[in-house]
């Protein structure tokens, strides 16, 4: 299991909105699967987490399982494993002295235990990059 957190200088509702509805504004270019630095990412309450390149290609990045604004989202996460062996990601947003702690817990699901074990170090480094980009936004 991987656990990471950062603190954003904004209230909880703004942090939730930034992480979910404004994901394209901050998600690092180095972690966009289309390799298009101008691609758009979308995280939707109805279930989709996906990326669209400028040429119209779409890639599924995961599936939103729960959308509980402004405190929590959970995902089946396809990055690094695929839709057949998704991993589980939970993101929580907690008030902290006028700011917001954004915490990510990334873990294997029953069908992805082997691939998660093989890729845990990559996932760990990737979350460092993703959360650093979130803080810089």
MILUMKOL-427929 format. One record per residue: residue number from 0; residue in three letters; y, z, x of N, C-alpha, C in turn. Coordinates in nm, 3 decimals, always signed. Atoms other than C-alpha are relative to their C-alpha. Example, Ala and Ser with C-alpha at 12.3 -4.5 7.8 and 13.67 -1.06 7.14 Angstrom:
2
<0 'ALA' <-0.119 +0.000 +0.089> <-0.450 +0.780 +1.230> <+0.120 +0.000 +0.090>>
<1 'SER' <-0.119 -0.006 -0.082> <-0.106 +0.714 +1.367> <+0.109 +0.073 -0.077>>
! end
This chain:
137
<0 'UNK' <-0.117 +0.000 +0.084> <+0.000 +0.000 +0.000> <+0.124 +0.000 +0.089>>
<1 'UNK' <-0.127 +0.007 -0.071> <+0.351 -0.082 +0.118> <+0.106 +0.062 -0.090>>
<2 'UNK' <-0.109 -0.064 +0.073> <+0.646 +0.132 +0.013> <+0.127 -0.015 +0.082>>
<3 'UNK' <-0.129 +0.022 -0.065> <+1.005 +0.040 +0.098> <+0.110 +0.036 -0.099>>
<4 'UNK' <-0.115 -0.019 +0.088> <+1.345 +0.135 -0.037> <+0.130 -0.021 +0.077>>
<5 'UNK' <-0.136 +0.015 -0.052> <+1.712 +0.066 +0.015> <+0.095 +0.060 -0.104>>
<6 'UNK' <-0.102 -0.052 +0.091> <+2.030 +0.207 -0.137> <+0.111 -0.104 -0.012>>
<7 'UNK' <-0.108 +0.095 +0.028> <+2.283 -0.025 -0.301> <+0.122 +0.077 -0.049>>
<8 'UNK' <-0.125 -0.063 +0.039> <+2.647 +0.067 -0.351> <+0.048 -0.050 -0.135>>
<9 'UNK' <-0.035 +0.039 +0.136> <+2.648 +0.002 -0.724> <-0.083 +0.085 -0.096>>
<10 'UNK' <+0.077 -0.075 +0.098> <+2.530 +0.167 -1.045> <-0.134 -0.068 -0.030>>
<11 'UNK' <+0.137 +0.046 +0.027> <+2.172 +0.128 -1.165> <-0.002 -0.132 -0.077>>
<12 'UNK' <+0.005 +0.123 +0.080> <+2.244 -0.139 -1.427> <+0.040 -0.123 +0.081>>
<13 'UNK' <-0.041 +0.112 -0.085> <+2.420 -0.358 -1.169> <-0.110 -0.035 +0.101>>
<14 'UNK' <+0.108 +0.024 -0.096> <+2.137 -0.315 -0.917> <-0.116 -0.073 -0.068>>
<15 'UNK' <+0.107 +0.067 +0.074> <+1.879 -0.413 -1.180> <+0.036 -0.146 -0.025>>
<16 'UNK' <-0.046 +0.137 +0.027> <+2.083 -0.720 -1.277> <-0.002 -0.085 +0.127>>
<17 'UNK' <+0.000 +0.072 -0.126> <+2.126 -0.822 -0.913> <-0.142 -0.037 +0.042>>
<18 'UNK' <+0.138 +0.025 -0.044> <+1.755 -0.789 -0.836> <-0.070 -0.101 -0.089>>
<19 'UNK' <+0.075 +0.082 +0.094> <+1.638 -0.971 -1.148> <+0.074 -0.129 -0.038>>
<20 'UNK' <-0.069 +0.118 +0.054> <+1.889 -1.206 -1.308> <+0.078 -0.078 +0.106>>
<21 'UNK' <-0.079 +0.067 -0.105> <+2.080 -1.286 -0.986> <-0.081 -0.015 +0.129>>
<22 'UNK' <+0.089 +0.005 -0.116> <+1.779 -1.314 -0.753> <+0.033 -0.117 +0.094>>
<23 'UNK' <-0.034 +0.115 -0.085> <+1.892 -1.658 -0.627> <+0.116 +0.028 +0.094>>
<24 'UNK' <-0.119 -0.029 -0.081> <+2.213 -1.508 -0.490> <-0.035 +0.070 +0.131>>
<25 'UNK' <+0.026 -0.083 -0.118> <+2.039 -1.289 -0.235> <-0.137 -0.024 +0.064>>
<26 'UNK' <+0.133 +0.018 -0.058> <+1.673 -1.387 -0.186> <+0.011 -0.085 +0.126>>
<27 'UNK' <-0.022 +0.070 -0.127> <+1.651 -1.497 +0.179> <-0.057 -0.142 +0.000>>
<28 'UNK' <+0.044 +0.140 -0.011> <+1.625 -1.868 +0.251> <-0.133 -0.010 +0.073>>
<29 'UNK' <+0.124 +0.001 -0.078> <+1.346 -1.791 +0.498> <-0.123 +0.032 -0.084>>
<30 'UNK' <+0.112 -0.039 +0.085> <+1.131 -1.665 +0.210> <-0.006 -0.081 -0.130>>
<31 'UNK' <+0.007 +0.091 +0.115> <+1.176 -1.956 -0.031> <-0.114 -0.097 +0.024>>
<32 'UNK' <+0.121 +0.079 -0.020> <+0.847 -2.136 -0.079> <+0.024 -0.150 -0.001>>
<33 'UNK' <-0.027 +0.144 +0.002> <+1.003 -2.476 -0.152> <+0.059 -0.050 +0.132>>
<34 'UNK' <-0.068 +0.031 -0.126> <+1.170 -2.464 +0.191> <+0.134 -0.068 -0.023>>
<35 'UNK' <-0.131 +0.054 +0.036> <+1.487 -2.579 +0.011> <+0.099 +0.116 -0.001>>
<36 'UNK' <-0.093 -0.114 -0.006> <+1.773 -2.345 +0.113> <+0.092 +0.009 -0.122>>
<37 'UNK' <-0.085 -0.002 +0.118> <+1.956 -2.441 -0.207> <-0.082 +0.014 -0.129>>
<38 'UNK' <+0.083 -0.018 +0.119> <+1.665 -2.374 -0.441> <+0.055 +0.115 -0.085>>
<39 'UNK' <-0.037 -0.106 +0.092> <+1.713 -2.149 -0.741> <-0.124 +0.080 -0.035>>
<40 'UNK' <+0.109 -0.087 +0.040> <+1.493 -1.849 -0.818> <+0.034 +0.061 -0.135>>
<41 'UNK' <-0.017 -0.054 +0.133> <+1.441 -1.710 -1.165> <-0.103 +0.109 -0.024>>
<42 'UNK' <+0.088 -0.108 +0.042> <+1.296 -1.382 -1.284> <+0.035 +0.027 -0.146>>
<43 'UNK' <-0.028 -0.003 +0.143> <+1.264 -1.376 -1.661> <-0.075 +0.112 -0.070>>
<44 'UNK' <+0.067 -0.107 +0.074> <+1.187 -1.090 -1.900> <-0.125 -0.049 -0.073>>
<45 'UNK' <+0.113 +0.056 +0.075> <+0.948 -1.324 -2.082> <-0.124 -0.020 +0.087>>
<46 'UNK' <+0.119 +0.006 -0.083> <+0.718 -1.333 -1.779> <+0.005 -0.085 +0.125>>
<47 'UNK' <+0.003 +0.087 -0.117> <+0.806 -1.601 -1.528> <+0.084 +0.053 +0.116>>
<48 'UNK' <-0.075 -0.017 -0.124> <+0.912 -1.548 -1.166> <-0.029 -0.127 +0.077>>
<49 'UNK' <+0.025 +0.133 -0.053> <+0.960 -1.891 -1.018> <+0.121 -0.053 +0.078>>
<50 'UNK' <-0.102 +0.064 -0.084> <+1.157 -2.118 -0.785> <+0.005 -0.149 -0.033>>
<51 'UNK' <-0.020 +0.143 +0.022> <+1.304 -2.465 -0.845> <+0.085 -0.057 +0.112>>
<52 'UNK' <-0.075 +0.066 -0.106> <+1.412 -2.690 -0.558> <+0.098 -0.099 -0.062>>
<53 'UNK' <-0.098 +0.097 +0.050> <+1.701 -2.933 -0.589> <-0.064 -0.129 -0.049>>
<54 'UNK' <+0.067 +0.123 +0.044> <+1.454 -3.221 -0.626> <-0.086 +0.022 -0.125>>
<55 'UNK' <+0.068 -0.028 +0.125> <+1.305 -3.049 -0.933> <-0.139 +0.062 +0.012>>
<56 'UNK' <+0.131 -0.064 -0.017> <+0.984 -2.910 -0.782> <+0.009 +0.146 -0.042>>
<57 'UNK' <+0.005 -0.139 +0.042> <+0.885 -2.578 -0.935> <-0.125 +0.066 +0.055>>
<58 'UNK' <+0.113 -0.079 -0.049> <+0.664 -2.311 -0.781> <+0.002 +0.137 -0.066>>
<59 'UNK' <+0.012 -0.132 +0.059> <+0.539 -2.000 -0.953> <-0.011 +0.103 +0.113>>
<60 'UNK' <+0.000 -0.105 -0.102> <+0.612 -1.690 -0.742> <-0.068 +0.127 -0.050>>
<61 'UNK' <+0.064 -0.117 +0.057> <+0.464 -1.437 -0.979> <+0.012 +0.000 -0.151>>
<62 'UNK' <-0.006 -0.019 +0.145> <+0.445 -1.307 -1.331> <+0.059 +0.137 -0.028>>
<63 'UNK' <-0.062 -0.127 +0.039> <+0.672 -1.040 -1.477> <-0.089 +0.066 -0.106>>
<64 'UNK' <+0.087 -0.073 +0.093> <+0.447 -0.783 -1.645> <+0.076 +0.100 -0.085>>
<65 'UNK' <-0.085 -0.092 +0.078> <+0.707 -0.527 -1.747> <+0.144 -0.017 +0.045>>
<66 'UNK' <-0.144 +0.016 -0.020> <+1.085 -0.550 -1.777> <+0.066 +0.114 -0.075>>
<67 'UNK' <-0.051 -0.123 +0.061> <+1.241 -0.209 -1.841> <+0.140 +0.031 +0.055>>
<68 'UNK' <-0.133 -0.022 -0.054> <+1.615 -0.236 -1.773> <+0.056 +0.136 -0.038>>
<69 'UNK' <-0.029 +0.041 -0.138> <+1.772 -0.079 -1.586> <-0.085 +0.075 +0.103>>
<70 'UNK' <+0.073 -0.091 -0.088> <+1.495 +0.130 -1.435> <-0.123 -0.056 +0.071>>
<71 'UNK' <+0.130 +0.038 -0.058> <+1.178 -0.070 -1.360> <-0.040 -0.141 -0.041>>
<72 'UNK' <+0.071 +0.124 +0.029> <+1.002 -0.403 -1.335> <-0.133 +0.005 +0.075>>
<73 'UNK' <+0.127 +0.016 -0.072> <+0.642 -0.482 -1.243> <-0.038 -0.147 -0.004>>
<74 'UNK' <+0.037 +0.141 -0.015> <+0.500 -0.811 -1.126> <-0.143 -0.016 +0.048>>
<75 'UNK' <+0.110 +0.058 -0.075> <+0.182 -0.990 -1.049> <+0.070 -0.090 +0.101>>
<76 'UNK' <-0.075 +0.065 -0.108> <+0.302 -1.124 -0.714> <-0.090 -0.101 +0.068>>
<77 'UNK' <+0.083 +0.108 -0.053> <+0.171 -1.461 -0.590> <+0.030 -0.032 +0.146>>
<78 'UNK' <-0.038 +0.035 -0.137> <+0.355 -1.484 -0.257> <-0.102 +0.057 +0.099>>
<79 'UNK' <+0.096 -0.042 -0.101> <+0.100 -1.472 +0.024> <-0.143 +0.006 -0.049>>
<80 'UNK' <+0.136 -0.006 +0.052> <-0.201 -1.476 -0.208> <-0.031 -0.110 -0.101>>
<81 'UNK' <+0.022 +0.099 +0.104> <-0.163 -1.712 -0.505> <-0.030 +0.065 -0.134>>
<82 'UNK' <+0.018 -0.048 +0.137> <-0.211 -1.682 -0.879> <-0.142 +0.050 -0.027>>
<83 'UNK' <+0.139 -0.041 +0.022> <-0.588 -1.637 -0.853> <-0.025 +0.141 +0.053>>
<84 'UNK' <+0.014 -0.133 -0.060> <-0.556 -1.324 -0.634> <+0.136 +0.068 +0.013>>
<85 'UNK' <-0.133 -0.060 -0.012> <-0.217 -1.173 -0.719> <-0.008 +0.144 +0.050>>
<86 'UNK' <-0.018 -0.140 -0.035> <-0.099 -0.850 -0.569> <+0.093 +0.062 -0.104>>
<87 'UNK' <-0.083 -0.071 +0.096> <+0.096 -0.588 -0.763> <+0.127 +0.050 +0.067>>
<88 'UNK' <-0.128 -0.049 -0.049> <+0.465 -0.514 -0.711> <+0.068 +0.077 -0.113>>
<89 'UNK' <-0.081 -0.080 +0.091> <+0.661 -0.237 -0.882> <+0.133 +0.026 +0.068>>
<90 'UNK' <-0.134 -0.025 -0.051> <+1.037 -0.212 -0.835> <+0.067 +0.099 -0.094>>
<91 'UNK' <-0.071 -0.099 +0.080> <+1.224 +0.096 -0.953> <+0.143 +0.013 +0.048>>
<92 'UNK' <-0.144 -0.013 -0.025> <+1.597 +0.160 -0.973> <+0.040 +0.140 -0.044>>
<93 'UNK' <-0.027 -0.141 +0.026> <+1.705 +0.523 -0.945> <+0.142 +0.035 +0.041>>
<94 'UNK' <-0.136 -0.042 -0.038> <+2.061 +0.663 -0.957> <-0.005 +0.101 +0.113>>
<95 'UNK' <-0.008 -0.090 -0.115> <+2.161 +0.839 -0.639> <+0.146 +0.013 +0.044>>
<96 'UNK' <-0.140 -0.028 -0.036> <+2.514 +0.982 -0.608> <+0.092 -0.120 -0.022>>
<97 'UNK' <-0.085 +0.114 +0.033> <+2.685 +0.688 -0.780> <-0.050 -0.132 +0.055>>
<98 'UNK' <+0.062 +0.121 -0.055> <+2.466 +0.441 -0.597> <-0.138 -0.014 -0.063>>
<99 'UNK' <+0.133 +0.022 +0.057> <+2.116 +0.309 -0.666> <-0.102 -0.018 +0.111>>
<100 'UNK' <+0.115 +0.021 -0.089> <+1.792 +0.346 -0.475> <-0.091 -0.102 -0.065>>
<101 'UNK' <+0.093 +0.103 +0.044> <+1.582 +0.033 -0.511> <-0.126 +0.020 +0.083>>
<102 'UNK' <+0.127 -0.028 -0.068> <+1.221 +0.115 -0.428> <-0.104 -0.103 -0.041>>
<103 'UNK' <+0.106 +0.099 +0.022> <+0.939 -0.138 -0.391> <-0.132 +0.061 +0.043>>
<104 'UNK' <+0.138 -0.036 -0.034> <+0.571 -0.052 -0.402> <-0.083 -0.126 -0.018>>
<105 'UNK' <+0.080 +0.123 +0.000> <+0.343 -0.344 -0.313> <-0.142 +0.040 +0.037>>
<106 'UNK' <+0.138 -0.041 -0.026> <-0.032 -0.299 -0.336> <-0.097 -0.108 -0.046>>
<107 'UNK' <+0.106 +0.091 +0.041> <-0.358 -0.481 -0.380> <-0.040 +0.027 -0.144>>
<108 'UNK' <+0.068 -0.013 +0.128> <-0.516 -0.544 -0.716> <-0.149 -0.018 +0.030>>
<109 'UNK' <+0.144 +0.011 -0.030> <-0.896 -0.546 -0.751> <-0.043 -0.134 +0.061>>
<110 'UNK' <+0.040 +0.131 -0.053> <-0.924 -0.922 -0.686> <+0.071 -0.040 +0.129>>
<111 'UNK' <-0.075 +0.039 -0.120> <-0.681 -0.921 -0.393> <-0.012 +0.103 +0.113>>
<112 'UNK' <+0.012 -0.104 -0.103> <-0.798 -0.625 -0.184> <-0.025 -0.058 +0.139>>
<113 'UNK' <+0.031 +0.058 -0.131> <-0.943 -0.837 +0.098> <+0.119 -0.075 +0.058>>
<114 'UNK' <-0.113 +0.077 -0.049> <-0.647 -1.074 +0.126> <+0.120 +0.091 +0.028>>
<115 'UNK' <-0.109 -0.094 -0.026> <-0.400 -0.784 +0.100> <-0.021 +0.069 +0.135>>
<116 'UNK' <+0.029 -0.066 -0.128> <-0.572 -0.608 +0.389> <+0.031 -0.092 +0.117>>
<117 'UNK' <-0.026 +0.097 -0.107> <-0.546 -0.925 +0.599> <+0.149 -0.027 +0.018>>
<118 'UNK' <-0.141 +0.041 -0.003> <-0.181 -0.987 +0.513> <+0.098 +0.117 -0.008>>
<119 'UNK' <-0.088 -0.117 +0.017> <-0.043 -0.631 +0.490> <+0.115 +0.003 +0.099>>
<120 'UNK' <-0.108 -0.002 -0.101> <+0.154 -0.659 +0.816> <+0.106 -0.105 -0.032>>
<121 'UNK' <-0.095 +0.105 +0.038> <+0.313 -0.986 +0.697> <+0.081 +0.044 -0.121>>
<122 'UNK' <-0.071 -0.051 +0.117> <+0.398 -0.834 +0.359> <+0.102 +0.105 +0.040>>
<123 'UNK' <-0.089 -0.106 -0.045> <+0.551 -0.533 +0.533> <+0.128 -0.058 +0.062>>
<124 'UNK' <-0.116 +0.063 -0.064> <+0.780 -0.749 +0.750> <+0.082 -0.080 -0.101>>
<125 'UNK' <-0.070 +0.079 +0.100> <+0.864 -0.973 +0.456> <+0.087 +0.088 -0.089>>
<126 'UNK' <-0.081 -0.089 +0.082> <+0.982 -0.681 +0.243> <+0.120 +0.052 +0.078>>
<127 'UNK' <-0.116 -0.039 -0.081> <+1.202 -0.568 +0.533> <+0.109 -0.107 -0.009>>
<128 'UNK' <-0.097 +0.110 +0.005> <+1.370 -0.912 +0.532> <+0.060 -0.015 -0.140>>
<129 'UNK' <-0.048 +0.017 +0.137> <+1.394 -0.935 +0.153> <+0.097 +0.113 -0.038>>
<130 'UNK' <-0.089 -0.111 +0.036> <+1.544 -0.588 +0.110> <+0.126 +0.003 +0.084>>
<131 'UNK' <-0.122 +0.011 -0.082> <+1.784 -0.640 +0.399> <+0.096 -0.102 -0.061>>
<132 'UNK' <-0.083 +0.101 +0.065> <+1.910 -0.953 +0.223> <+0.063 +0.055 -0.128>>
<133 'UNK' <-0.052 -0.063 +0.122> <+1.950 -0.754 -0.100> <+0.118 +0.092 +0.034>>
<134 'UNK' <-0.106 -0.092 -0.039> <+2.161 -0.491 +0.076> <+0.126 -0.076 +0.043>>
<135 'UNK' <-0.113 +0.078 -0.048> <+2.383 -0.756 +0.235> <+0.075 -0.070 -0.113>>
<136 'UNK' <-0.064 +0.067 +0.112> <+2.457 -0.913 -0.101> <+0.104 +0.092 -0.056>>
! end
